[in-house]
C-alpha cells in the first residue's frame, strides 16, 4: 500500500502538516507555560513583599503600644520598688488591651524578671534580648514551646535604664488568615526545633500534611520558588529569624487560574489541529488522485512495452507524460540493442574478441557428456616485463596479434578463450599430439612486428587429456593450470598433467594454509646443531634450524615449507617466529651460564626489510643480551636479489655487533665478486665440497683454496656437513676455524643439546 505514489503523497502531506502543527503547538504551549510560571512567580513575590509589610506594621503597632507602657510613671515606680503583683497586673492589662499573647519584663542586663508564658527560661529569651539591644531592624522572633512569637522590646528609663519590657503576638493560624486576607496568598508558619516540626497554616489539613512530607526541601525554597509543595501551588520560604532557619513563613500561590488558562489554550489548539489535519488529508486525497491517474496510464503503457508490444499513444494525458511515453518507445529499441552488445561483452574479451573465462567455463559445462579431447592452457613467459618495456598500448597490440595467430593454428582449436592477461585456453575435442602442439608453439613464438620492431615471445603450455580426469570443469581447469605451472617452473615448453600432480598441488595448498596455524599452535620447533671450535676442540655456538611436525601429514622437510612460505608471502611470519624463539633460547642459555653464539638463517625477503636491524637490536636490549650472542646467516643468492639494499642491512648488523655469515659459499655465481664487498665475519663452505674431500683430491683442493682465500680476506671459516673423522683431521690441518656436522652431532632439541654440550666440552678439556 505504501509503495504507491498516491499513498506516499498522502503520507507526505500528513507527515509535513503533523510535524508543523506539533512544532507550533510545542512552541506555543511551552512559551505559555513559561509565561504563566513567570507571572505566578511575580505574583508570589508581590505577595511576599506585602506579607513582610504586614509583619512590619504589626511590629510597629506593638512598638507604639509598648512606648506608652514604658513611659507610664506608675509602671516605672512599680519596677523601681519591685512590686511584683503590680508589675504583673500592669503587663496583663496592657497586653489584653493590645491583644498581645505574651509579655515579659527583663532587667537592664537582660535577666528574666516576669513572664506571662509559664516555663519561659533565661535561655529562651537570650537571643531575643541580644537582637533587640543590637540596634538592628531585624524581625524579633521568640521560639518557645514549638511556637513562634513576633516580639518587640522597649527600654524603661527613670531616667536611667531600669528594665526592658517586651510583648509579642503568636504567629498562628489566626495571624496567617489575617495575612491571607491582605495578601491574597496562603501562609504557613513553620517551627522546626528539637527534631519536631509544627505548622500553622491557611491550607487544608491534607495540603498541610503534603507540605510537612516535603520538609527536607524547605531550605531550597529560600532561594528558588518551587511547584508541588503542595500540589497546585507555587511556594517560597522566608526566614522569620535571620540567625537560623528553624522558624519559616511559607507563602503559597495557587496556580489553578494559570492551569485553567493553559488547558483552555491546549484544548483549542488540539481542536484546530484536528480540523486542519482532516482538511489536509481530504485535499491530499483529491490531489493525489488527479496526479496518479495519468501516471497509472503511463505505467500500463510501459508494461506493454516491457512485454514487447506496441501500445497506442496515451490520449488526454499531460504533454509531459506523452513525451515520456514516446521516450519509452525509443528506450525499448535502445535497450534491445544494448542487451545484444552487453551479452556479447559479457562473454567475450574486450581486447581480443575471444571468449572470456566465464563463457569458456559455460561452454565446457554445456558440452557435459560430450566433453572430450584435450585442454591446452598457454602462458606468455615474462609478459609483464615485456609490457613494462614496450608500453601498455603496444602490449595490447601484441596480445591482439597473438590472438589472431591462435585462430590460424592448425589444427584449429574447437574453442579459444582468454582467461586473464597472458593466459589462453584452447579445446581440441579430437585431441592434439605433442608434435602438433610443438609446431603450434613454434608458430606462436615467431616474431611479431610491433612499431617497426620484431618482438619474440616464449610460450609455455600445460596439457590435459580430458578422458579419465572427470567432468568437473573446475577440476579440469585446475589440473591444466597445475601442468602449466610445472612447465613454467621447470622451464619446459610443454608439460602434460600426470596422475598425482593434483595431490601434490593440494598438499602445497594445505601447507600454505596450515603454516600460520602451525606457528600459533607450536607445531613448529627449533633444533640446534653444534658448531665446534676446531683449535680449542670446544663447542662455542650452534645453528638454529626449524622443524615442522604436521598433525596429519607428519614431518615436513624444511626445504619444502620454507620454499612455499617464500612463494606465498608467509616467510616474514616464519622469520619472526624463528627470531623470537632463538632470542628466548639465548636467554635460557645465559641464565644457565652458557656463553654460546646462536646463528639463525634469514631469507632474501627479510634482508630487504631495512627495519629489521632496529627490531633485532630492540629484542636483544629488552632481553639483556649482547649483540655478539647472535649471528645472521644469509646465502649469496639472497644477497644478489638486491645487492645494494642487502649490503646496507648487513652493514647495520655488523655495526651493532651482530655477526654475519655467508652460507653455502661456492655454490653461487658471484661469490668472489661480492665476497670482498660484503660486511661479513665468517664464511661457511658448502657441504658439497666437504663431504667427500677425504676421498676426492679436487674437493680437498677447493676447500684448501677457499680457506686460504677467506682467511686472506680476514674472515673466519666454517665447514658444514662434516660426517667423517678423516674430514676433521684434514680441516684441522688446513686451519679451518669451526666445524658443524654429523661427525659431532645431528641437530638436537634444546634439552638434548644442553646434555650433549656438557658431555662434549667436559670430555674434550
C-alpha positions, 0 to 999 in steps of 0.5 A, a space after each residue: 500500500 505504501 509503495 504507491 505514489 498516491 499513498 506516499 503523497 498522502 503520507 507526505 502531506 500528513 507527515 509535513 502538516 503533523 510535524 508543523 502543527 506539533 512544532 507550533 503547538 510545542 512552541 506555543 504551549 511551552 512559551 505559555 507555560 513559561 509565561 504563566 510560571 513567570 507571572 505566578 512567580 511575580 505574583 508570589 513575590 508581590 505577595 511576599 513583599 506585602 506579607 513582610 509589610 504586614 509583619 512590619 506594621 504589626 511590629 510597629 503597632 506593638 512598638 507604639 503600644 509598648 512606648 506608652 507602657 514604658 513611659 507610664 510613671 506608675 509602671 516605672 515606680 512599680 519596677 523601681 520598688 519591685 512590686 511584683 503583683 503590680 508589675 504583673 497586673 500592669 503587663 496583663 492589662 496592657 497586653 489584653 488591651 493590645 491583644 498581645 499573647 505574651 509579655 515579659 519584663 527583663 532587667 537592664 542586663 537582660 535577666 528574666 524578671 516576669 513572664 506571662 508564658 509559664 516555663 519561659 527560661 533565661 535561655 529562651 529569651 537570650 537571643 531575643 534580648 541580644 537582637 533587640 539591644 543590637 540596634 538592628 531592624 531585624 524581625 524579633 522572633 521568640 521560639 518557645 514551646 514549638 511556637 513562634 512569637 513576633 516580639 518587640 522590646 522597649 527600654 524603661 528609663 527613670 531616667 536611667 535604664 531600669 528594665 526592658 519590657 517586651 510583648 509579642 503576638 503568636 504567629 498562628 493560624 489566626 495571624 496567617 488568615 489575617 495575612 491571607 486576607 491582605 495578601 491574597 496568598 496562603 501562609 504557613 508558619 513553620 517551627 522546626 526545633 528539637 527534631 519536631 516540626 509544627 505548622 500553622 497554616 491557611 491550607 487544608 489539613 491534607 495540603 498541610 500534611 503534603 507540605 510537612 512530607 516535603 520538609 527536607 526541601 524547605 531550605 531550597 525554597 529560600 532561594 528558588 520558588 518551587 511547584 508541588 509543595 503542595 500540589 497546585 501551588 507555587 511556594 517560597 520560604 522566608 526566614 522569620 529569624 535571620 540567625 537560623 532557619 528553624 522558624 519559616 513563613 511559607 507563602 503559597 500561590 495557587 496556580 489553578 487560574 494559570 492551569 485553567 488558562 493553559 488547558 483552555 489554550 491546549 484544548 483549542 489548539 488540539 481542536 484546530 489541529 484536528 480540523 486542519 489535519 482532516 482538511 489536509 488529508 481530504 485535499 491530499 486525497 483529491 490531489 493525489 488522485 488527479 496526479 496518479 491517474 495519468 501516471 497509472 496510464 503511463 505505467 500500463 503503457 510501459 508494461 506493454 512495452 516491457 512485454 514487447 508490444 506496441 501500445 497506442 499513444 496515451 490520449 488526454 494525458 499531460 504533454 509531459 507524460 506523452 513525451 515520456 511515453 514516446 521516450 519509452 518507445 525509443 528506450 525499448 529499441 535502445 535497450 534491445 540493442 544494448 542487451 545484444 552488445 552487453 551479452 556479447 561483452 559479457 562473454 567475450 574479451 574486450 581486447 581480443 574478441 575471444 571468449 572470456 573465462 566465464 563463457 569458456 567455463 559455460 561452454 565446457 559445462 554445456 558440452 557435459 557428456 560430450 566433453 572430450 579431447 584435450 585442454 591446452 592452457 598457454 602462458 606468455 613467459 615474462 609478459 609483464 616485463 615485456 609490457 613494462 618495456 614496450 608500453 601498455 598500448 603496444 602490449 595490447 597490440 601484441 596480445 591482439 596479434 597473438 590472438 589472431 595467430 591462435 585462430 590460424 593454428 592448425 589444427 584449429 582449436 574447437 574453442 579459444 578463450 582468454 582467461 586473464 592477461 597472458 593466459 589462453 585456453 584452447 579445446 581440441 575435442 579430437 585431441 592434439 599430439 605433442 608434435 602438433 602442439 610443438 609446431 603450434 608453439 613454434 608458430 606462436 613464438 615467431 616474431 611479431 612486428 610491433 612499431 617497426 620492431 620484431 618482438 619474440 615471445 616464449 610460450 609455455 603450455 600445460 596439457 590435459 587429456 580430458 578422458 579419465 580426469 572427470 567432468 568437473 570443469 573446475 577440476 579440469 581447469 585446475 589440473 591444466 593450470 597445475 601442468 602449466 605451472 610445472 612447465 613454467 617452473 621447470 622451464 619446459 615448453 610443454 608439460 602434460 598433467 600426470 596422475 598425482 600432480 593434483 595431490 601434490 598441488 593440494 598438499 602445497 595448498 594445505 601447507 600454505 594454509 596450515 603454516 600460520 596455524 602451525 606457528 600459533 599452535 607450536 607445531 613448529 620447533 627449533 633444533 640446534 646443531 653444534 658448531 665446534 671450535 676446531 683449535 680449542 676442540 670446544 663447542 662455542 655456538 650452534 645453528 638454529 634450524 626449524 622443524 615442522 611436525 604436521 598433525 596429519 601429514 607428519 614431518 615436513 622437510 624444511 626445504 619444502 615449507 620454507 620454499 612455499 612460505 617464500 612463494 606465498 608471502 608467509 616467510 616474514 611470519 616464519 622469520 619472526 617466529 624463528 627470531 623470537 624463539 632463538 632470542 628466548 633460547 639465548 636467554 635460557 642459555 645465559 641464565 644457565 651460564 652458557 656463553 654460546 653464539 646462536 646463528 639463525 638463517 634469514 631469507 632474501 625477503 627479510 634482508 630487504 626489510 631495512 627495519 629489521 636491524 632496529 627490531 633485532 637490536 630492540 629484542 636483544 636490549 629488552 632481553 639483556 643480551 649482547 649483540 655478539 650472542 647472535 649471528 645472521 646467516 644469509 646465502 649469496 643468492 639472497 644477497 644478489 636479489 638486491 645487492 645494494 639494499 642487502 649490503 646496507 642491512 648487513 652493514 647495520 648488523 655488523 655495526 651493532 655487533 651482530 655477526 654475519 655469515 655467508 652460507 653455502 659459499 661456492 655454490 653461487 655465481 658471484 661469490 668472489 665478486 661480492 665476497 670482498 664487498 660484503 660486511 661479513 665475519 665468517 664464511 661457511 663452505 658448502 657441504 658439497 665440497 666437504 663431504 667427500 674431500 677425504 676421498 676426492 683430491 679436487 674437493 680437498 683442493 677447493 676447500 684448501 683454496 677457499 680457506 686460504 682465500 677467506 682467511 686472506 680476506 680476514 674472515 673466519 671459516 666454517 665447514 658444514 656437513 662434516 660426517 667423517 673423522 678423516 674430514 676433521 683431521 684434514 680441516 684441522 690441518 688446513 686451519 679451518 676455524 669451526 666445524 658443524 656436522 654429523 661427525 659431532 652431532 645431528 641437530 638436537 632439541 634444546 634439552 638434548 643439546 644442553 646434555 650433549 654440550 656438557 658431555 662434549 666440552 667436559 670430555 674434550 678439556 
